[in-house]
Amino acid sequence: MACKKNYQRPQRQPVTQIDTQRTRNRCWAQPCDPTSLERDTRQLLANKVSGNLLGMFLLVPEHLRLGTWDLVCGWARTPAAQVEPRLALQLVHEAALCVTGVREARSLAHKGFELANGLPFLATDQAVHKLLDAHTVAEAQGLQVTLGQLRKERGHFDGLVLACDPHDLRSHTARDTQLQRRREDDKPCKATQTSFLLDVHTLQPVCCTIGSSAVTIAQATPPLLSMGARILTPLPGQALVVADCLHLVAELIDHIHRDTPFDFLVPMANQQSLDKRWRSLPPELFTGQWPGYSTATIPYTPANCKAGPFHALVQRCGEDPDDYHFKAFLSTTDRDPVPALTVDIPDRWHIEEFYNTHQYLGWKRAGTLNLNVRYGQMSMALIAQAALHQLRQRLGAPMANWDARHLAKEILHGLDGDVRVQGDTVIVTYYNARNGELLRQHYENTPEKLAHEGIDPRVPWLCGLKLDFRFK
């Protein structure tokens, strides 16, 4: 009997896989190497896609204008052909959609959402957590600094008056942590402490930081202002930071005066001893600004401050000496009290409007106390907010004034249509779109408009194809 030769079959190269959420109840591993990603994405485009999440594609031109792809590639520290930058885009777009909870219950797959990320699948919670956990807090801060510098170049903020404010996110972690009372009448709860730096003129966030509930204001604020200084690069005395009375801490005031280029303005406590001191000031120190309102500027150094002396801007309201009401503010520089107290201090409350409008992007609750994971999520939400800001500018009123959840429901999640490829261009068609004429004006012939702005119209995460829109 003749002997058969046993030819050895060539061994297949191992293929990188990732866990994907196909439906609510089905999850399996899928190849995510560059070849498989491009092949499967092209196949999905060839098959055509229909769904009601195609409003996400309106953010793609804004990403090209903003430079989002370079941002996420730099943060991911992988080549652009790998899956990690696309997973970062998935996080950005999930924030834009204001979705919460586990991905298994979101039902985002098969509606066009994954294709906007340059992916043929929706990654699971575990896959995304693994991506975020592989990066450090310093890398998330670097991402925010680069994003802020890009936004500054695009005129998203002027950086002249900034509001600094803590924003505690309620956490349901099982860890043993210090409890925080969000309001005086609230029950103490576990929280993740975040702090935002906001440009009060444009209402746009410059950067944010995060920490455990045990972090004090004096510990949390210096890193925030350090990132703000790297982004804005102001000259000494050019930028003013206004804060609330929680920031009246000697250690923090010394740090801002000594180690940052910012001026600082903060309310002083309504203490009986201070009120007695203001009432004892000679009347000639006060300058009448208008009937019933006078101001005075006196040297003042808070207890335990090593720098100084600083300045107390004291306002006196009332005409009758028996009915005088005093309120003082600490300033690290001798500035004109009238614009400082009547314009800059009231403008600080714009940061509360910012929270109300944008908190559903991912700043309303904390899902984990792994700070590097949360820092990554919040930084991706900042990218989403920047892209949405550019979209709002094109949409105009009243849509530009909607809060994040309303905008996501009506635009990103409210446009039904399909996606197909014609030549070298991905065509997204919207049917009976709300405000279709306005959208047509801004988004039809997108490749030509981007080229006119000096921007390459090819979308790197969509196989280098161009993107255009139709409205029927």
C-alpha positions in Angstrom: 0.0 0.0 0.0 1.4 3.3 -1.0 2.3 5.8 1.7 0.5 9.1 1.7 2.4 12.3 2.3 1.2 14.3 5.2 1.5 17.9 4.0 1.5 20.4 6.9 -1.1 23.1 6.6 0.1 26.6 7.0 -0.8 27.9 10.5 -3.2 30.8 10.6 -2.0 33.9 12.4 -3.8 34.5 15.7 -6.6 37.1 15.2 -7.2 39.7 17.9 -10.8 39.5 19.2 -13.0 41.7 21.3 -16.3 41.1 23.1 -19.2 42.6 21.3 -22.9 43.2 22.2 -24.9 42.0 19.3 -28.4 42.2 20.9 -29.8 42.6 24.4 -29.1 38.9 25.1 -26.4 37.9 22.7 -22.7 38.7 23.2 -19.7 37.1 21.5 -16.1 37.6 20.5 -15.4 39.2 17.1 -12.1 39.8 15.2 -10.9 43.4 15.7 -7.5 43.3 13.8 -7.1 46.2 11.3 -7.9 43.9 8.3 -11.1 42.5 9.8 -12.2 46.0 10.9 -11.9 47.5 7.4 -13.3 44.4 5.7 -16.4 44.2 8.0 -17.0 48.0 7.9 -16.9 48.0 4.1 -19.2 45.1 4.1 -21.6 46.9 6.4 -21.5 49.9 4.1 -22.1 47.7 1.1 -25.1 46.1 2.7 -26.6 49.6 3.5 -27.7 50.4 6.9 -31.1 51.8 8.1 -31.9 53.1 11.6 -32.8 56.0 13.8 -29.4 56.7 15.2 -28.0 58.1 12.0 -28.1 61.6 13.5 -24.8 60.7 15.0 -23.3 61.2 11.5 -24.0 65.0 11.8 -21.1 65.0 14.4 -18.6 63.6 11.9 -18.0 66.9 10.1 -17.6 68.5 13.5 -15.1 65.9 14.5 -13.1 66.7 11.3 -13.2 70.4 12.1 -12.2 69.8 15.7 -9.5 67.2 15.1 -11.1 64.5 17.2 -9.4 61.7 15.4 -5.9 62.9 16.1 -7.0 63.4 19.8 -8.2 59.9 20.3 -5.4 58.3 18.4 -2.9 60.2 20.6 -4.7 59.2 23.7 -5.0 55.5 22.7 -1.3 55.3 21.9 -2.0 52.9 19.0 -1.8 53.1 15.2 -4.9 54.6 13.6 -5.8 51.3 12.0 -6.3 49.6 15.4 -9.6 49.2 17.3 -8.7 51.4 20.3 -9.3 54.9 18.7 -12.7 53.6 17.4 -13.6 52.4 20.9 -12.8 55.9 22.1 -15.1 57.3 19.5 -17.8 54.9 20.8 -17.4 56.5 24.2 -17.6 60.0 22.7 -20.8 59.2 20.9 -22.4 57.4 23.8 -21.8 60.6 25.9 -23.4 62.7 23.1 -26.4 60.4 23.2 -26.7 60.8 27.0 -27.1 57.1 27.4 -26.6 55.6 30.9 -26.5 52.1 32.4 -25.0 49.0 30.9 -24.7 48.6 27.1 -26.6 45.4 27.2 -29.8 47.3 27.9 -29.2 50.2 25.5 -30.0 48.5 22.2 -27.6 50.7 20.3 -26.6 48.0 17.8 -28.0 47.6 14.3 -29.3 51.3 14.1 -26.2 52.9 12.5 -24.6 53.9 15.8 -21.6 51.5 15.5 -20.9 52.6 11.9 -20.5 56.2 13.0 -17.6 55.0 15.2 -16.0 53.2 12.3 -16.9 49.8 13.8 -18.9 46.9 12.5 -20.0 46.1 16.1 -20.8 47.5 19.5 -18.2 46.8 22.1 -19.3 45.5 25.5 -18.9 47.1 28.9 -16.0 44.9 29.7 -14.1 45.7 26.5 -14.6 49.5 27.1 -13.6 49.2 30.7 -10.4 47.3 29.7 -9.6 50.1 27.3 -10.1 52.9 29.9 -8.3 50.9 32.6 -5.2 50.7 30.4 -4.7 54.5 30.6 -3.6 56.8 33.4 -5.0 59.9 34.9 -2.1 61.9 33.4 -3.0 60.7 29.9 -6.6 61.9 30.4 -5.3 65.2 31.6 -3.0 65.5 28.5 -6.0 64.7 26.3 -8.0 67.6 28.0 -5.1 70.0 27.6 -4.7 69.2 23.9 -8.5 69.5 23.4 -8.6 72.8 25.2 -5.8 74.2 23.0 -7.6 73.1 19.9 -10.8 74.8 21.2 -8.9 77.9 22.0 -7.6 78.1 18.5 -11.2 77.8 17.2 -12.4 80.6 19.4 -14.5 78.5 21.8 -13.4 80.6 24.8 -11.4 83.8 25.4 -10.2 82.9 28.8 -10.6 86.3 30.4 -13.1 85.4 33.2 -13.3 81.8 34.4 -15.6 80.2 37.0 -14.2 77.4 39.2 -16.7 75.2 41.0 -16.9 71.7 42.5 -19.6 69.4 41.3 -20.1 66.2 43.3 -21.5 63.2 41.5 -23.5 60.7 43.5 -21.9 57.3 43.5 -23.4 53.9 44.3 -20.1 52.2 45.0 -19.8 49.5 47.6 -16.4 50.9 48.7 -15.9 52.4 52.1 -15.7 56.2 51.3 -16.3 59.4 53.1 -19.9 60.6 52.8 -20.7 64.0 51.4 -23.8 66.2 51.9 -24.6 67.7 48.6 -27.0 70.3 50.2 -27.6 71.2 53.8 -30.9 69.4 53.9 -29.8 66.3 51.9 -28.9 63.0 53.4 -25.1 62.3 53.3 -24.1 60.0 50.5 -21.1 58.6 48.7 -19.8 60.9 46.0 -17.1 61.4 43.4 -15.8 65.0 43.6 -15.3 66.7 40.3 -14.3 70.3 39.6 -14.9 72.3 36.4 -13.2 75.4 35.0 -15.7 77.3 32.8 -15.3 80.3 30.5 -18.2 82.5 31.7 -18.4 84.6 28.5 -18.8 81.6 26.1 -20.2 79.1 28.6 -17.7 76.5 27.5 -15.7 74.2 29.8 -12.0 74.6 29.7 -11.1 71.4 31.7 -12.2 69.3 34.6 -10.6 67.2 37.3 -11.8 64.3 39.5 -11.1 62.9 42.9 -12.5 60.9 45.8 -14.9 62.4 48.2 -12.1 62.8 50.7 -10.2 65.3 48.6 -10.3 68.8 49.9 -10.9 72.0 47.9 -7.3 73.0 48.5 -6.1 69.7 47.0 -8.5 69.6 44.1 -8.2 73.1 42.7 -4.5 73.5 42.0 -4.4 70.7 39.3 -7.5 72.2 37.7 -5.9 75.6 37.5 -2.6 74.1 36.3 -4.4 72.5 33.3 -6.3 75.8 32.7 -3.0 77.7 32.6 -1.5 75.2 30.1 -4.5 75.5 27.9 -5.0 79.3 28.0 -1.4 80.4 28.6 -2.6 83.8 30.0 -0.2 86.6 30.9 0.0 87.5 34.6 -3.1 89.6 35.4 -4.9 88.8 32.2 -7.3 86.2 33.4 -9.6 86.2 36.4 -10.9 83.2 38.3 -14.1 83.6 40.3 -15.1 81.0 42.8 -17.5 80.5 45.7 -16.9 80.8 49.5 -15.7 77.2 49.7 -12.5 78.3 47.9 -11.6 80.8 50.6 -8.8 78.7 52.0 -5.5 80.2 53.0 -3.4 77.5 51.4 -5.3 77.7 48.1 -5.1 81.5 48.0 -1.3 81.4 48.6 -0.9 78.9 45.8 -2.9 80.9 43.2 -1.1 84.1 44.1 2.4 82.5 44.0 2.2 79.7 41.4 -0.4 80.6 38.8 -0.9 83.5 36.4 -4.5 83.9 37.4 -6.1 86.7 39.5 -8.5 85.3 42.1 -11.9 86.7 43.4 -13.9 84.9 46.0 -16.7 85.9 48.4 -15.9 86.2 52.1 -18.0 84.7 54.8 -20.9 86.6 56.4 -19.3 86.5 59.8 -20.4 88.8 62.6 -16.8 89.8 63.3 -16.3 90.8 59.7 -19.6 92.6 59.5 -18.5 94.6 62.6 -15.3 95.5 60.9 -16.9 96.7 57.8 -19.3 98.9 59.8 -16.4 100.5 61.6 -14.8 101.7 58.4 -14.7 105.5 57.9 -17.5 106.6 55.6 -15.0 108.5 53.4 -13.4 105.2 52.3 -16.6 104.3 50.5 -17.2 105.6 47.0 -20.8 106.0 45.9 -21.4 104.3 42.6 -25.2 104.9 42.4 -27.9 105.6 44.9 -27.9 102.9 47.6 -24.7 101.3 46.4 -21.1 102.2 47.5 -17.8 100.3 47.4 -14.5 100.4 49.2 -11.2 98.7 48.7 -9.0 98.0 51.8 -5.9 95.8 52.4 -6.8 92.5 53.9 -4.9 89.3 54.6 -6.9 86.2 55.7 -5.8 84.2 58.7 -2.9 81.8 58.1 -2.1 83.3 54.6 1.6 83.6 54.1 1.4 85.8 51.0 -0.3 89.2 50.8 -1.5 91.6 51.7 -4.5 91.1 49.5 -7.5 93.3 49.0 -11.0 93.2 50.4 -13.6 94.6 48.0 -16.5 95.8 50.3 -19.9 96.7 49.0 -22.4 98.7 51.0 -26.0 98.6 50.1 -28.6 101.1 51.5 -29.0 104.8 52.1 -29.8 104.9 55.8 -26.8 104.0 58.1 -29.2 101.9 60.2 -30.1 99.8 57.2 -26.6 99.2 55.7 -25.9 95.8 54.4 -22.3 94.8 53.8 -20.8 92.0 51.6 -17.0 91.6 51.0 -15.0 89.7 48.5 -11.3 88.8 48.6 -9.2 89.8 45.5 -5.6 88.9 45.0 -5.1 92.1 43.0 -6.3 95.7 43.4 -9.0 95.8 40.7 -11.9 98.1 40.0 -14.7 96.9 42.3 -17.6 97.9 40.2 -17.2 95.5 37.2 -15.8 92.9 39.6 -18.8 92.9 41.9 -21.6 93.7 39.5 -20.5 91.7 36.4 -17.8 89.1 37.2 -19.3 87.7 40.4 -22.8 87.3 39.0 -21.4 85.7 35.9 -20.0 82.9 38.1 -23.5 81.5 38.3 -23.3 80.6 34.6 -21.5 77.4 35.7 -24.8 76.2 37.3 -26.5 76.8 33.9 -23.7 74.7 32.3 -24.4 71.8 34.7 -28.1 72.0 34.1 -27.6 71.9 30.3 -24.8 69.4 29.9 -24.8 67.1 33.0 -26.4 64.3 31.1 -23.3 63.9 28.9 -21.8 61.9 31.7 -21.4 64.3 34.6 -24.6 63.5 36.6 -23.6 60.3 38.3 -20.4 58.3 38.9 -20.5 54.6 37.9 -17.1 53.7 39.4 -14.4 55.1 41.7 -11.5 53.9 39.6 -10.3 57.4 39.0 -8.4 56.6 35.8 -11.5 55.0 34.3 -13.8 57.9 35.3 -11.2 60.5 34.2 -11.1 58.8 30.7 -15.0 58.8 30.5 -15.2 62.5 31.5 -12.5 63.5 29.1 -14.4 61.8 26.2 -17.6 63.6 27.4 -15.6 66.9 27.0 -14.9 65.9 23.4 -18.6 65.2 22.8 -19.6 68.5 24.4 -17.1 70.3 22.1 -18.5 68.7 18.9 -22.1 69.3 20.1 -21.2 73.0 20.6 -20.2 73.3 17.0 -23.3 71.5 15.9 -25.4 73.9 18.1 -23.8 76.9 16.4 -25.0 75.6 13.0 -28.5 74.6 14.2 -29.2 78.0 15.8 -32.1 78.9 18.1 -34.1 77.3 19.5 -32.2 74.0 19.1 -29.0 75.6 20.2 -30.6 76.3 23.6 -31.8 72.8 24.2 -30.2 70.8 27.0 -28.0 67.8 26.1 -30.7 65.2 26.6 -33.3 67.1 24.5 -30.8 67.6 21.7 -29.9 64.0 21.7 -33.5 62.8 21.6 -34.6 65.2 18.8 -31.5 65.2 16.6 -29.0 62.4 17.3 -31.7 59.8 18.2 -34.6 61.3 16.2 -33.5 61.2 12.6 -34.6 58.1 10.6 -32.7 57.3 7.5 -30.2 55.0 5.7 -26.5 54.9 4.8 -25.0 53.7 1.5 -21.8 54.2 -0.5 -21.6 55.9 -3.9 -18.2 55.9 -5.4 -15.8 57.3 -2.8 -18.5 58.9 -0.7 -20.7 57.7 2.1 -24.2 59.1 1.6 -26.4 59.5 4.7 -30.1 60.1 3.7 -32.6 61.5 6.2 -36.3 61.1 5.6 -38.7 63.8 6.7 -36.1 65.3 9.0 -37.2 68.0 11.4 -35.8 71.3 10.3 -34.7 69.6 7.1 -34.1 72.9 5.2 -31.8 74.2 7.9 -29.9 70.9 8.0 -29.7 70.9 4.2 -28.2 74.3 4.2 -25.3 73.3 6.5 -24.7 69.6 5.6 -25.5 69.0 1.9 -22.2 69.0 -0.2 -20.2 68.5 3.0 -17.0 67.4 1.2 -16.9 70.7 -0.8 -17.6 72.8 2.3 -14.8 71.1 4.3 -12.4 71.4 1.4 -13.2 75.1 1.2 -12.4 75.4 4.9 -9.0 73.7 4.3 -10.0 70.4 5.9 -9.5 67.0 4.4 -13.0 65.7 3.7 -12.0 62.1 4.0 -13.1 60.4 7.2 -10.2 58.3 8.6 -12.3 55.9 10.6 -14.6 55.2 7.7 -12.0 53.7 5.4 -10.9 57.1 4.1 -14.3 57.7 2.4 -15.9 61.1 2.2 -19.2 61.9 3.8 -22.3 63.7 2.4 -25.9 64.1 3.4 -29.3 64.0 1.6 -32.7 65.1 2.9 -35.9 63.6 1.5 
